[in-house]
Amino acid sequence: MPAITASMVAELRAKTDAPMMECKKALTEADGDMARAEEILRVKLGNKAGKAASRITAEGVVAASVAGNVGALIEINCETDFVSKNDSFLAFANAAAKLVAEANPASVEALSALAYAQDGFGPTLEDVRKGLIGKIGENMSIRRFKRFDAGNALAYYLHGTRIGVVVEFDGSDVAAKDVAMHVAAMKPAALSSAEVSADLVEKERKIATEKAAESGKPADIIAKMVEGSVQKFLKEVSLLDQVFVKAADGKQTVAAYLKSANTTVKGFTLYVVGEGIEKKVDDFAAEVAAQVAAAKGQ
């Protein structure tokens, strides 16, 4: 069994907000598997164990470029928060978003090969990226982008530079912008319950099954409990079923709000800086011990 280090416990606590000892127990039970440990905590502690899972440690920015019915959303990463505020880095990100919208590159490689000059570097976007790495002294990379050109109206919202949303819609610009802000705040997984990924549903069903099994109730009751939990989960992560963040009565759903505004949302894209990227967590104690051992061996 792998050793459960203090840094592993700290990482799991940062992701779940669970008590330190519970994190250690979960990691021990999961043989050090971080993803499995998160599931164990969800079973033991309920949904609150996953509330901090969206805390992202990787740095960078999300930028957008929209002109009429054509637009783009892009994420560009760097190593530190300090560089994510650098004017040259921000100019590079905004230029890259505009290039995606205007040139329709098929991949990051194709985007990188497009003509662009900045800060004395060029003649391609890739040359500028490499030049800024040397100038700023920190690695940076274009992680992902999406271009929108299906003919739908577009609304976008940037929450600072860390969260970006583009909504494809038909109807009111104001309502669409409101929904984009809602998406940034509530982070739905899909437009509707039917569009939630099968993998996400299966993961939630597994957690609900393990949690319901602990009740000791008959199998038929457990099955109903599991199905109830899954249906509740689907409403919580589906945009149209979520309670609208600006609802005056605290009950109006996004679907009801859009209907009242005679607006239809065709789809949305949400980028959160560093989403899905696990930043390396150094085990300082282990590093010191290794250095001491190495020194003794000299």
C-alpha positions, 0 to 999 in steps of 0.5 A: 500500500502506498504511503499516505503523505501529508500533502496528499491529505492536504490536497484532498482536504482542499478539494472536498472541505472534509475534516483532515482525519476523514481525508486521511481515512478515505485515502487509506481506504482508497489505497492512495487513489485520490479520485476514489477517496473523493467518492468515499467522502461523498458517500460518508459526508454527502454532497458537501464533500464535493463543494470545493472540488471546483477550486482550481489551482492551475493559473492562466486566463479565459478570453473571448472574442465575439463579433455578430454571430461569430465568436470564440472562447479560449483558455491559455495557461501559465504557471503563476497568478502573477503572470496571468495579470501581465499585460503582455500575457493578456494581450496575447490571450485576447489576440489568440481569441480574435484569431480563432474567431477570424481564421477558424483554425482546426487545432491548437497547432493550426492556431499557433501557425497563424500570423501574429506579431507582438512585443517585437516577436513574430511572425507567428503566434507560436513565435510570440508565445516562445518570445514571451516565455523568454521575456517573462521567464515562465512557461505558457501554453494554449490549452483549448478553444472553441469557435462559434459560427452556427448562425445563432446569436451569441452572448458572452460573460467573463468573470474576471479572467478566470471564468468565461461563458458563451451562450448561443441563443435566439431572442433577448440579448439581455436575457441571454447575458443574464443566463451567461452570468448564471452559468458562470455562477452555478456551473451547470454540466449540461443544458438539460437533464437529457444532455448530462453525460452518461459517465457523470450520471453513472458516477452519481448513481454509484455514489448514491447506491453506496450511500443508500446501502448504508441505510440497511433498508430493503432493496426496493426502498434503496432502489427508490432512494437511489433514483430519487438522488439521481433525479435530484442531481440531474436537476441541480446540474442541468441549466434549464432546471436550475433556479435562476440566480436572479429569481425574485421569488427564489424559485423561478427556474432558468427555463421559466425565466427564458420563457418569460423573456421569449428567449431560447438557449440553444447551447452554452460553453463554460471554461474555468481556468485550469479545470481538470488540471491537477497542479503538482503538490510538492511533499516538502517533508519528503523532499527535505528527507531525501536531501538529508539522506543524499547528503549523508550518502556523500 
